[in-house]
């Protein structure tokens, strides 16, 4: 199994495949006929009967003749030509609302649900697409003319750039969030917007340990994406991945959240908790947003797990809560300051924890982080933590696992007393711990 960052660079080999889907359209006449029928139905329902029609309806039926007499249909009235100053017109095609109501009335419940989901996908993508950008880079070491990625599609870019990825604009003045591996070792970085405008990026700053980077492009009132909340996600929720796989810009793929809080080491440098998704992610998607059905960014696409180098249904995104914290650190300090407690933990097992007492609820295992050991003279030791304690909460946040505890500690304020709730010998206790910056 290989973990592969998913920007399109010369270091990645892959096979390019294309799927063409052709949809046959029915005869135009059929569509016009159907529209006319719907329009007529709407007009008849909205027309009150005249006095003559009411009288005719109340009149006794005429005696039947011995032999039916064929009658000619009354001639259709000529349609008068509409004049510019006309105030009343007869619609010859139905209004969209009428079409939608008619379609809903005749559709099966399954089809209605599918259409609603399709509409949610469309609106979510439309809301975010203008803020998704393509990032083109030229490496300091490589020659762009030797590019194997951009050369497949061709164009002027292949003569200038040798790697590509994606990003998302998160402020109107041009702050772009992306992956570190998208811009790493680049001598030139260009950012192309969905509307075709292209800028040279300025002031790139990155954090290799989290694979998060930020950069600026000149401009005002630029389209931006709304940032969501990645701390309240559930397995099975629909998501969309947006980016520029294989330089096919503004591509959208759909999937679900396959897992949350997946703690992984994606390389010798990058490690942390990730969102797992089966939304198709390919080279060039790196740095692009993973969004929910409201169009809010909940993650930054960063890697896939693959045996072939192509997408196999397992993709990973950096939770936006973590990416936002890293962005704030980079903007304020130019680097990321990580909290450190000086404690080694593991997940709580049934042998050492009680499901009911640790508040596992719907979970099948006890919650918390089990203290294996503490480092002398560091925050956990000074706070009074001991081997065998179970950490249930820290800094007013629930701790479900050792991964949760590590993430909370990293992102918590430094040099500030913070409450830590533990379980010791079956009893809950509250201690106070003051974090320090992680030693380099």
C-alpha positions as CSV (number, residue, x, y, z in Angstrom):
1,X,0.0,0.0,0.0
2,X,1.4,3.4,-1.0
3,X,0.4,6.8,0.3
4,X,0.6,9.3,-2.6
5,X,0.2,13.1,-2.5
6,X,-2.1,14.0,-5.3
7,X,-0.7,17.0,-7.1
8,X,0.3,16.5,-10.7
9,X,4.0,16.6,-10.6
10,X,6.8,14.9,-12.6
11,X,7.5,12.7,-9.6
12,X,4.3,10.8,-10.0
13,X,3.6,8.2,-12.7
14,X,0.1,7.4,-13.6
15,X,-2.2,6.2,-16.3
16,X,-4.7,8.7,-17.8
17,X,-8.1,7.4,-18.5
18,X,-11.1,9.2,-19.9
19,X,-14.7,8.4,-19.6
20,X,-17.1,9.8,-22.2
21,X,-20.7,9.7,-21.5
22,X,-23.2,10.4,-24.3
23,X,-26.8,11.1,-23.6
24,X,-29.3,10.7,-26.5
25,X,-31.9,13.4,-26.7
26,X,-35.4,12.6,-27.7
27,X,-37.0,14.1,-30.8
28,X,-37.5,17.8,-30.5
29,X,-41.1,17.4,-31.6
30,X,-41.8,15.1,-28.6
31,X,-40.5,17.7,-26.2
32,X,-42.6,20.5,-27.8
33,X,-45.7,18.3,-27.7
34,X,-45.2,17.5,-24.1
35,X,-44.6,21.1,-23.2
36,X,-47.8,22.2,-25.0
37,X,-49.8,19.6,-23.1
38,X,-48.6,20.8,-19.8
39,X,-49.2,24.4,-20.7
40,X,-52.7,23.7,-21.8
41,X,-53.4,21.8,-18.6
42,X,-52.2,24.8,-16.6
43,X,-54.2,27.3,-18.5
44,X,-57.4,25.2,-18.2
45,X,-57.0,24.9,-14.5
46,X,-56.5,28.6,-14.1
47,X,-59.5,29.7,-16.2
48,X,-63.0,30.3,-14.7
49,X,-66.0,29.1,-16.8
50,X,-68.0,31.7,-18.6
51,X,-71.7,32.3,-18.0
52,X,-72.5,30.6,-21.3
53,X,-70.4,27.6,-20.4
54,X,-72.2,27.3,-17.1
55,X,-75.6,27.5,-18.8
56,X,-74.6,24.8,-21.3
57,X,-73.4,22.6,-18.5
58,X,-76.7,22.9,-16.7
59,X,-78.9,22.4,-19.7
60,X,-80.6,18.9,-20.1
61,X,-78.8,16.6,-22.5
62,X,-80.1,16.6,-26.1
63,X,-82.0,13.5,-27.3
64,X,-79.7,11.1,-29.0
65,X,-80.2,10.8,-32.7
66,X,-80.9,7.5,-34.3
67,X,-77.7,7.7,-36.3
68,X,-74.6,9.7,-35.2
69,X,-73.9,12.6,-37.4
70,X,-70.2,13.5,-37.9
71,X,-69.4,17.0,-37.0
72,X,-66.5,19.0,-38.1
73,X,-64.2,20.3,-35.4
74,X,-64.5,24.0,-34.9
75,X,-61.6,25.9,-36.6
76,X,-58.8,26.9,-34.3
77,X,-58.7,30.7,-33.8
78,X,-55.9,32.4,-35.5
79,X,-53.2,33.5,-33.1
80,X,-52.9,37.2,-33.2
81,X,-49.5,38.7,-33.5
82,X,-48.3,40.2,-30.3
83,X,-47.7,43.9,-30.3
84,X,-45.1,45.7,-28.2
85,X,-47.8,47.5,-26.2
86,X,-49.8,44.4,-25.4
87,X,-50.5,44.0,-21.8
88,X,-51.9,40.4,-21.9
89,X,-50.2,37.5,-23.6
90,X,-51.0,33.8,-23.9
91,X,-48.0,31.7,-22.9
92,X,-47.2,28.9,-25.3
93,X,-44.7,27.2,-23.1
94,X,-45.0,26.4,-19.4
95,X,-43.4,28.3,-16.6
96,X,-40.5,26.5,-14.8
97,X,-42.6,26.3,-11.7
98,X,-45.4,24.6,-13.5
99,X,-43.0,22.1,-15.1
100,X,-41.4,21.4,-11.7
101,X,-44.8,20.9,-10.0
102,X,-46.0,18.6,-12.8
103,X,-42.8,16.6,-12.8
104,X,-42.9,16.2,-9.0
105,X,-46.6,15.2,-9.1
106,X,-45.9,12.4,-11.6
107,X,-42.5,11.2,-10.4
108,X,-41.9,8.3,-8.1
109,X,-40.7,9.0,-4.5
110,X,-37.3,7.5,-5.5
111,X,-37.0,9.9,-8.5
112,X,-38.0,12.9,-6.4
113,X,-35.3,12.0,-3.8
114,X,-32.7,11.6,-6.6
115,X,-33.6,14.9,-8.1
116,X,-33.4,16.7,-4.8
117,X,-29.9,15.2,-4.2
118,X,-28.8,16.2,-7.7
119,X,-30.0,19.7,-7.0
120,X,-28.1,19.8,-3.7
121,X,-24.9,18.7,-5.5
122,X,-25.3,21.3,-8.2
123,X,-26.0,24.2,-5.8
124,X,-23.1,23.2,-3.6
125,X,-20.7,23.1,-6.5
126,X,-21.9,26.3,-8.0
127,X,-21.4,28.1,-4.7
128,X,-17.8,27.0,-4.3
129,X,-16.4,26.6,-7.8
130,X,-15.6,30.3,-8.4
131,X,-13.2,30.2,-5.4
132,X,-11.3,27.1,-6.5
133,X,-8.0,27.8,-8.3
134,X,-5.4,25.9,-10.3
135,X,-1.9,26.3,-9.0
136,X,0.9,25.9,-11.6
137,X,4.5,25.7,-10.4
138,X,8.0,25.5,-11.9
139,X,10.5,23.5,-9.8
140,X,13.9,24.9,-9.0
141,X,15.5,21.7,-10.0
142,X,13.5,20.3,-12.9
143,X,13.1,21.5,-16.5
144,X,9.6,22.3,-17.5
145,X,10.2,21.0,-20.9
146,X,10.6,17.5,-19.5
147,X,7.2,17.5,-17.9
148,X,5.3,14.3,-18.2
149,X,2.1,15.6,-16.6
150,X,1.2,18.8,-18.4
151,X,2.6,17.5,-21.7
152,X,-0.3,15.0,-21.8
153,X,-2.8,17.7,-22.3
154,X,-0.5,20.2,-24.0
155,X,-0.9,23.9,-24.3
156,X,1.4,26.8,-23.4
157,X,1.6,25.7,-19.8
158,X,3.8,22.8,-20.5
159,X,6.6,25.1,-21.7
160,X,6.6,27.0,-18.5
161,X,5.5,24.8,-15.6
162,X,6.3,21.2,-14.5
163,X,3.8,20.6,-11.7
164,X,0.3,21.5,-10.8
165,X,-2.3,21.3,-8.1
166,X,-5.3,23.1,-6.7
167,X,-6.2,25.6,-4.0
168,X,-9.1,27.6,-2.6
169,X,-9.5,31.3,-2.0
170,X,-10.6,32.0,1.6
171,X,-10.5,35.8,1.7
172,X,-11.6,38.6,-0.7
173,X,-8.0,40.1,-0.8
174,X,-6.6,36.9,-2.3
175,X,-5.4,34.5,0.5
176,X,-5.2,31.0,-0.9
177,X,-5.1,27.8,1.1
178,X,-3.4,24.7,-0.4
179,X,-0.9,21.9,0.3
180,X,2.8,22.3,1.0
181,X,3.7,19.6,-1.5
182,X,1.9,21.6,-4.2
183,X,4.3,24.6,-3.9
184,X,7.3,22.9,-2.3
185,X,10.7,23.8,-4.0
186,X,9.0,26.0,-6.6
187,X,10.9,28.9,-8.2
188,X,7.6,30.2,-9.7
189,X,4.0,29.8,-8.6
190,X,1.1,31.0,-10.8
191,X,-2.6,30.8,-9.7
192,X,-5.3,30.6,-12.3
193,X,-8.9,31.5,-11.3
194,X,-12.0,29.8,-12.6
195,X,-12.8,32.8,-14.7
196,X,-9.5,32.6,-16.5
197,X,-7.5,35.3,-14.7
198,X,-4.0,34.3,-13.8
199,X,-1.7,35.8,-11.2
200,X,1.8,35.2,-9.9
201,X,1.6,34.2,-6.3
202,X,3.3,36.2,-3.5
203,X,4.6,35.4,0.0
204,X,4.1,31.6,0.1
205,X,4.4,30.2,3.6
206,X,4.1,26.6,4.5
207,X,4.2,24.0,7.3
208,X,5.7,20.7,6.0
209,X,4.6,18.7,9.1
210,X,0.9,19.3,8.3
211,X,1.3,19.7,4.5
212,X,-0.6,23.0,4.7
213,X,0.5,26.2,2.8
214,X,-0.9,29.7,2.2
215,X,-0.1,32.2,-0.5
216,X,-1.4,35.6,-1.7
217,X,-2.5,36.7,-5.1
218,X,-3.2,40.4,-5.9
219,X,-6.8,41.5,-6.1
220,X,-9.8,42.8,-4.3
221,X,-13.3,41.4,-4.0
222,X,-12.2,38.0,-5.2
223,X,-14.7,35.1,-4.9
224,X,-14.2,33.2,-1.6
225,X,-15.3,29.9,-0.2
226,X,-17.0,29.6,3.2
227,X,-15.2,27.5,5.7
228,X,-17.3,24.9,7.5
229,X,-16.9,22.9,10.7
230,X,-15.0,19.6,10.5
231,X,-15.4,18.7,14.2
232,X,-19.1,17.7,13.7
233,X,-18.9,15.3,10.7
234,X,-20.4,11.8,10.5
235,X,-19.6,8.8,8.4
236,X,-22.0,8.5,5.4
237,X,-22.5,12.3,4.8
238,X,-22.3,13.3,1.2
239,X,-19.2,15.4,0.1
240,X,-17.8,16.9,-3.1
241,X,-14.1,17.1,-4.0
242,X,-13.2,19.9,-6.3
243,X,-9.9,20.6,-8.1
244,X,-7.9,20.2,-11.3
245,X,-7.1,16.5,-11.8
246,X,-4.8,15.9,-14.8
247,X,-5.2,19.7,-15.5
248,X,-8.9,19.3,-16.1
249,X,-9.8,22.4,-14.2
250,X,-13.0,22.9,-12.1
251,X,-13.7,19.2,-11.9
252,X,-16.2,17.9,-9.3
253,X,-16.5,14.4,-7.9
254,X,-19.0,13.1,-5.3
255,X,-18.7,10.6,-2.5
256,X,-19.3,10.2,1.2
257,X,-17.3,10.5,4.3
258,X,-15.8,7.1,4.9
259,X,-14.2,7.8,8.2
260,X,-13.3,10.7,10.5
261,X,-10.3,11.1,12.8
262,X,-8.1,8.8,10.8
263,X,-4.7,9.2,12.3
264,X,-2.1,8.5,9.6
265,X,1.5,9.1,8.8
266,X,1.4,10.0,5.1
267,X,5.2,10.4,5.0
268,X,8.2,10.6,7.2
269,X,7.2,14.2,7.9
270,X,3.4,14.5,7.5
271,X,1.2,12.9,10.2
272,X,-2.1,13.7,11.9
273,X,-5.8,13.1,11.8
274,X,-7.5,13.1,8.4
275,X,-11.0,12.8,6.9
276,X,-11.3,9.7,4.7
277,X,-13.5,9.9,1.6
278,X,-14.4,7.8,-1.4
279,X,-15.0,10.9,-3.6
280,X,-12.6,10.5,-6.6
281,X,-9.3,12.2,-6.0
282,X,-6.5,12.1,-8.6
283,X,-3.2,13.9,-9.3
284,X,-3.9,17.6,-9.5
285,X,-6.6,17.5,-6.8
286,X,-4.1,18.3,-4.1
287,X,-4.9,21.5,-2.2
288,X,-8.5,21.6,-3.5
289,X,-11.4,21.7,-1.2
290,X,-13.6,18.9,0.2
291,X,-17.0,20.5,0.7
292,X,-20.4,19.6,2.2
293,X,-23.8,19.9,0.6
294,X,-24.0,23.5,1.8
295,X,-20.9,24.4,-0.2
296,X,-18.8,24.8,2.9
297,X,-15.2,23.7,3.0
298,X,-14.7,20.9,5.5
299,X,-11.3,19.7,4.3
300,X,-8.3,20.2,2.0
301,X,-7.6,17.2,-0.3
302,X,-4.1,15.9,0.2
303,X,-3.4,12.2,-0.5
304,X,-4.7,8.9,-1.6
305,X,-4.0,5.3,-0.6
306,X,-3.2,3.3,-3.7
307,X,-1.4,0.2,-5.0
308,X,-1.4,1.5,-8.6
309,X,-0.8,5.2,-8.2
310,X,-4.4,6.0,-9.3
311,X,-7.5,6.5,-7.2
312,X,-8.8,3.3,-5.6
313,X,-11.6,4.7,-3.4
314,X,-9.5,5.8,-0.5
315,X,-8.7,9.5,-0.3
316,X,-7.7,11.7,2.6
317,X,-8.3,15.4,3.4
318,X,-6.9,17.6,6.1
319,X,-9.8,18.7,8.4
320,X,-10.5,22.4,7.9
321,X,-10.4,23.1,11.6
322,X,-6.8,22.0,11.7
323,X,-5.9,23.7,8.4
324,X,-7.5,27.0,9.7
325,X,-5.5,26.8,12.9
326,X,-2.3,26.3,10.9
327,X,-3.2,29.1,8.6
328,X,-3.6,31.5,11.6
329,X,-0.2,30.4,13.0
330,X,1.5,31.0,9.7
331,X,0.0,34.4,9.3
332,X,0.9,35.5,12.8
333,X,4.2,33.9,13.5
334,X,5.4,32.6,10.1
335,X,5.6,29.1,11.6
336,X,3.4,26.7,13.6
337,X,3.8,26.6,17.3
338,X,2.6,23.2,18.6
339,X,1.7,22.5,22.2
340,X,3.5,19.8,24.1
341,X,2.5,17.9,27.3
342,X,5.2,15.3,27.7
343,X,3.0,12.3,27.9
344,X,2.8,9.0,26.0
345,X,-0.8,7.6,25.5
346,X,-2.7,4.8,23.8
347,X,-6.3,4.1,23.1
348,X,-8.4,2.8,26.0
349,X,-9.1,-1.0,25.7
350,X,-11.8,-3.0,27.4
351,X,-9.1,-4.5,29.7
352,X,-8.3,-1.1,31.2
353,X,-11.4,0.9,30.7
354,X,-15.1,0.7,31.5
355,X,-17.5,1.5,28.6
356,X,-20.2,2.8,30.8
357,X,-18.0,4.9,33.1
358,X,-16.0,6.5,30.3
359,X,-19.1,7.7,28.5
360,X,-18.7,5.7,25.3
361,X,-22.4,5.9,24.5
362,X,-22.9,4.7,20.9
363,X,-19.2,3.7,20.6
364,X,-18.3,0.0,21.0
365,X,-15.1,0.8,23.0
366,X,-14.2,2.9,26.0
367,X,-13.4,6.5,25.2
368,X,-10.4,8.5,26.3
369,X,-6.6,8.4,26.2
370,X,-4.8,5.9,28.4
371,X,-1.6,7.3,30.0
372,X,1.4,5.0,29.5
373,X,4.1,7.2,30.9
374,X,5.0,10.9,31.6
375,X,8.2,12.8,31.0
376,X,9.7,14.2,34.1
377,X,9.6,18.0,34.5
378,X,7.2,18.5,31.6
379,X,3.6,19.7,31.7
380,X,1.9,16.3,32.3
381,X,4.3,15.4,35.1
382,X,4.0,18.8,36.7
383,X,0.1,18.6,36.5
384,X,0.2,15.3,38.4
385,X,-0.7,12.8,35.7
386,X,0.3,9.2,36.4
387,X,0.6,6.1,34.4
388,X,-2.7,4.3,34.3
389,X,-4.8,7.5,34.3
390,X,-7.5,7.8,31.6
391,X,-7.8,11.3,30.1
392,X,-11.4,12.1,29.3
393,X,-11.3,15.9,28.6
394,X,-8.7,18.5,28.0
395,X,-9.2,22.3,27.5
396,X,-13.0,21.7,27.7
397,X,-13.0,19.3,24.8
398,X,-13.9,15.7,24.9
399,X,-11.2,13.2,24.3
400,X,-12.3,10.1,22.5
401,X,-8.9,8.6,21.6
402,X,-5.2,9.2,21.8
403,X,-5.4,10.9,18.4
404,X,-8.0,13.3,19.7
405,X,-5.8,14.2,22.7
406,X,-2.7,14.7,20.5
407,X,-4.7,17.0,18.2
408,X,-6.2,19.0,21.0
409,X,-2.8,19.4,22.7
410,X,-1.1,20.6,19.5
411,X,-3.7,23.3,18.9
412,X,-4.2,24.5,22.5
413,X,-2.8,27.8,23.8
414,X,0.7,27.8,25.3
415,X,1.7,29.0,28.7
416,X,-1.9,29.1,29.9
417,X,-3.5,26.9,32.6
418,X,-6.0,24.5,31.1
419,X,-8.3,22.0,32.8
420,X,-7.8,18.3,32.2
421,X,-10.4,15.7,33.4
422,X,-9.1,12.3,34.2
423,X,-10.4,9.0,35.5
424,X,-8.2,7.4,38.2
425,X,-9.1,4.2,40.0
426,X,-12.7,4.7,38.8
427,X,-13.0,8.2,40.1
428,X,-13.1,11.4,38.0
429,X,-10.7,14.2,38.9
430,X,-9.9,17.6,37.4
431,X,-6.3,18.8,37.2
432,X,-4.7,21.8,35.6
433,X,-2.0,21.6,33.0
434,X,0.0,24.4,31.3
435,X,1.5,23.5,27.9
436,X,4.8,24.5,26.5
437,X,6.0,24.7,22.9
438,X,7.0,21.3,21.4
439,X,10.8,20.9,21.4
440,X,12.4,20.9,18.0
